[in-house]
Amino acid sequence: MIVRDVTAMSTPAKKQVITDGVVAKPVRDAIDRLFSDVFSTVAFQTAVVCTYAEAVQIALGDAKHSTQKLLDEYVEAINGLLKPKNVNDLKALLLAFEGELAVYPEVKLTVGGPTFRQVVLPGELQPAEWPKYRYLVLELWKPDTPELKALIDEDRTRARSAVAQSLYRRRLATFCQENRIDEASLNKEVKAEILVKSKTMYEAFLGAIVGRKTNLDDALFELHTPVTVVPEIEASEEDPAA
């Protein structure tokens, strides 16, 4: 499904990241990290297997209704992101997980930005976090079979709402923590600014993984419970721990 090198890319594309048969170090290092930190993890592999198996079970009534055509369609959809064919595909893959890749005037990777770990999974990766990667698969998989399509479309909608609210909540919490205030003290203008930045970040991530601009509704980010931050207690001169 996923290649560890760039041999599947077109010849013109390979020339931009390979010199004298050697892949540029920023690209090679990034791909190595993807395999060690993403593709080889229990969470990712569980997501790839279970997303397909559960969808077929639920939508078609039994896993035995899986066909080679359905499976090939599924693998091809995931490879649309994970197996780049040209430099733009490679840039999209790295932007989704690592950062921004430039190939001119030299190959350079700027780590950070709206990556998967910033938008979807900011905490420590554990096997139990596999539903986060399931969400990624939901964005990539667009089944042709009506029953599967209806199920995946519905799941994707719910998952986007969960990701949007989680991202907005984290950014609100970070702002409140940095400024030592509770959300109740924030005015509408500040909240709106944080929401816009969260939305922009999420849309940039989606643009990388689905290959086109995606506009999200503000309503996806709406929270129904406030973010409360307990201020840290500053040590006093009498505090023996100070």
C-alpha positions as CSV (number, residue, x, y, z in Angstrom):
1,M,0.0,0.0,0.0
2,I,2.6,2.5,1.1
3,V,6.1,2.8,-0.4
4,R,9.1,3.8,1.7
5,D,10.9,5.6,-1.1
6,V,9.9,7.8,-4.0
7,T,10.4,5.3,-6.8
8,A,6.7,5.3,-7.7
9,M,6.8,9.0,-8.6
10,S,7.1,10.2,-12.1
11,T,10.6,10.7,-13.6
12,P,10.4,14.5,-13.7
13,A,9.3,14.5,-10.1
14,K,12.1,12.2,-8.9
15,K,14.6,14.5,-10.5
16,Q,13.5,17.3,-8.2
17,V,14.2,15.3,-5.0
18,I,16.9,12.8,-6.1
19,T,20.5,13.7,-6.9
20,D,22.9,11.1,-8.2
21,G,20.6,8.3,-7.0
22,V,20.3,9.8,-3.5
23,V,17.0,11.1,-2.1
24,A,17.4,14.6,-0.6
25,K,18.0,14.3,3.2
26,P,14.9,16.3,4.3
27,V,12.6,14.1,2.2
28,R,14.4,10.9,3.3
29,D,14.3,11.8,7.0
30,A,10.6,12.8,6.8
31,I,9.6,9.5,5.1
32,D,11.6,7.6,7.7
33,R,9.7,9.4,10.5
34,L,6.4,8.7,8.8
35,F,7.1,5.0,8.8
36,S,8.4,4.9,12.4
37,D,5.9,7.3,13.9
38,V,2.8,6.8,11.8
39,F,2.6,3.9,9.3
40,S,4.2,1.2,11.5
41,T,2.1,2.1,14.6
42,V,-0.6,-0.2,16.0
43,A,-3.0,2.8,15.9
44,F,-2.6,3.5,12.2
45,Q,-2.6,-0.1,11.1
46,T,-5.7,-0.8,13.3
47,A,-7.5,2.2,11.7
48,V,-6.7,1.0,8.1
49,V,-8.0,-2.5,8.8
50,C,-10.9,-1.8,11.1
51,T,-12.3,1.1,9.1
52,Y,-12.9,-1.0,6.1
53,A,-14.0,-4.2,7.9
54,E,-16.5,-2.3,10.1
55,A,-17.9,-0.3,7.3
56,V,-18.6,-3.4,5.1
57,Q,-20.1,-5.2,8.1
58,I,-22.4,-2.3,8.9
59,A,-23.3,-1.1,5.4
60,L,-23.5,-4.4,3.6
61,G,-24.7,-6.6,6.5
62,D,-21.7,-8.9,6.7
63,A,-17.9,-8.8,6.1
64,K,-18.3,-11.7,3.6
65,H,-19.8,-9.1,1.2
66,S,-16.4,-7.6,0.7
67,T,-15.1,-8.0,-2.8
68,Q,-11.8,-7.5,-4.5
69,K,-13.2,-4.5,-6.3
70,L,-14.3,-2.8,-3.0
71,L,-11.0,-3.5,-1.4
72,D,-9.0,-2.2,-4.4
73,E,-11.1,0.9,-4.4
74,Y,-10.4,1.4,-0.7
75,V,-6.6,0.9,-1.1
76,E,-6.5,3.2,-4.1
77,A,-8.3,5.9,-2.1
78,I,-5.8,5.7,0.8
79,N,-2.8,5.6,-1.6
80,G,-4.1,8.9,-3.1
81,L,-2.4,10.6,-0.2
82,L,0.1,8.0,1.0
83,K,1.7,7.0,-2.3
84,P,2.7,10.2,-4.1
85,K,3.0,10.2,-7.9
86,N,4.5,13.7,-8.3
87,V,6.0,16.5,-6.3
88,N,2.7,18.1,-5.5
89,D,1.5,14.8,-4.1
90,L,4.7,14.5,-2.1
91,K,4.2,18.1,-0.8
92,A,0.7,17.2,0.2
93,L,1.7,14.1,2.1
94,L,4.5,15.9,4.0
95,L,2.2,18.9,4.7
96,A,-0.3,16.6,6.2
97,F,2.1,15.0,8.6
98,E,5.4,16.9,8.7
99,G,5.4,20.4,7.3
100,E,6.0,22.4,4.1
101,L,8.3,21.0,1.5
102,A,10.1,23.3,-1.0
103,V,12.2,21.9,-3.9
104,Y,13.6,25.2,-5.3
105,P,16.2,26.5,-5.1
106,E,17.0,23.6,-2.8
107,V,15.1,20.8,-1.1
108,K,14.0,22.1,2.3
109,L,11.3,21.0,4.8
110,T,9.9,23.5,7.2
111,V,8.5,21.4,10.1
112,G,5.2,22.4,11.7
113,G,2.0,24.1,10.5
114,P,-1.5,22.6,10.1
115,T,-0.4,18.9,10.4
116,F,-2.3,15.9,11.6
117,R,-0.6,16.1,15.0
118,Q,-1.6,19.8,15.3
119,V,-5.1,19.5,14.1
120,V,-6.3,16.0,15.0
121,L,-4.0,14.3,17.4
122,P,-1.9,16.7,19.5
123,G,-1.3,14.3,22.5
124,E,0.8,11.2,23.0
125,L,0.1,8.5,20.4
126,Q,-1.3,5.4,22.0
127,P,-2.9,2.3,20.3
128,A,-6.3,3.4,21.7
129,E,-6.0,6.5,19.6
130,W,-6.7,4.6,16.4
131,P,-10.1,6.3,15.8
132,K,-8.1,9.5,15.1
133,Y,-6.5,7.8,12.1
134,R,-9.9,6.3,11.2
135,Y,-11.0,9.9,10.7
136,L,-8.1,10.4,8.3
137,V,-9.3,7.4,6.3
138,L,-12.8,8.7,6.3
139,E,-11.6,11.9,4.6
140,L,-9.7,9.8,1.9
141,W,-12.3,7.1,1.2
142,K,-15.2,8.1,-1.1
143,P,-16.9,4.7,-1.9
144,D,-19.0,4.3,-5.0
145,T,-21.3,1.7,-3.5
146,P,-24.4,3.7,-2.3
147,E,-24.7,1.9,1.1
148,L,-21.0,2.4,1.9
149,K,-21.1,6.0,0.6
150,A,-24.0,6.9,2.9
151,L,-22.3,5.4,5.9
152,I,-18.9,7.0,5.3
153,D,-20.4,10.4,4.5
154,E,-22.4,10.3,7.7
155,D,-19.4,9.2,9.8
156,R,-17.2,11.8,8.1
157,T,-19.6,14.6,9.0
158,R,-19.7,13.6,12.7
159,A,-15.9,13.2,12.8
160,R,-15.3,16.6,11.3
161,S,-17.5,18.2,14.0
162,A,-15.6,16.4,16.7
163,V,-12.2,17.4,15.3
164,A,-13.3,21.0,14.8
165,Q,-14.7,21.4,18.3
166,S,-11.6,19.7,19.9
167,L,-9.3,22.0,17.9
168,Y,-11.2,25.1,18.9
169,R,-11.4,24.0,22.5
170,R,-7.6,23.4,22.7
171,R,-6.8,26.8,21.2
172,L,-9.2,28.5,23.6
173,A,-7.7,26.6,26.5
174,T,-4.2,27.6,25.4
175,F,-5.2,31.2,25.1
176,C,-6.8,31.2,28.5
177,Q,-3.8,29.4,30.1
178,E,-1.3,31.8,28.5
179,N,-3.3,34.8,29.7
180,R,-4.4,33.3,33.1
181,I,-8.1,33.8,32.5
182,D,-11.2,31.7,32.1
183,E,-13.3,31.5,28.9
184,A,-16.1,33.4,30.6
185,S,-13.8,36.4,30.7
186,L,-13.3,36.4,26.9
187,N,-15.3,38.8,24.8
188,K,-17.0,37.7,21.5
189,E,-14.3,39.4,19.4
190,V,-11.5,37.3,20.9
191,K,-13.5,34.1,20.7
192,A,-14.3,34.9,17.1
193,E,-10.6,35.5,16.2
194,I,-9.6,32.2,17.8
195,L,-12.4,30.4,15.9
196,V,-11.2,31.9,12.6
197,K,-7.7,30.8,13.2
198,S,-8.8,27.3,14.2
199,K,-11.0,27.1,11.1
200,T,-8.2,28.3,8.8
201,M,-5.8,25.8,10.3
202,Y,-8.3,22.9,9.9
203,E,-9.2,23.9,6.3
204,A,-5.4,24.0,5.4
205,F,-5.0,20.5,6.7
206,L,-8.0,19.3,4.8
207,G,-6.7,21.0,1.6
208,A,-3.5,18.9,1.9
209,I,-5.2,15.5,2.5
210,V,-8.1,15.8,0.0
211,G,-6.3,17.8,-2.6
212,R,-8.7,20.7,-2.9
213,K,-9.9,23.7,-1.0
214,T,-12.6,22.7,1.6
215,N,-14.7,25.3,3.3
216,L,-16.0,24.5,6.8
217,D,-19.1,25.9,8.5
218,D,-18.5,28.0,11.6
219,A,-21.2,25.9,13.3
220,L,-18.9,22.9,13.4
221,F,-16.7,24.7,15.9
222,E,-19.5,25.7,18.3
223,L,-19.0,24.7,21.9
224,H,-21.7,24.0,24.4
225,T,-19.7,24.0,27.6
226,P,-17.1,26.6,28.6
227,V,-13.4,26.1,28.9
228,T,-12.3,26.6,32.5
229,V,-8.7,27.2,33.4
230,V,-7.5,26.9,37.0
231,P,-4.7,29.5,37.4
232,E,-1.4,28.2,38.6
233,I,-0.5,29.1,42.2
234,E,2.7,31.1,42.3
235,A,5.1,30.1,45.0
236,S,5.5,32.6,47.8
237,E,8.6,33.4,49.8
238,E,7.3,31.3,52.6
239,D,6.6,28.3,50.4
240,P,9.2,25.7,51.2
241,A,8.9,24.3,47.7
242,A,9.8,27.7,46.1
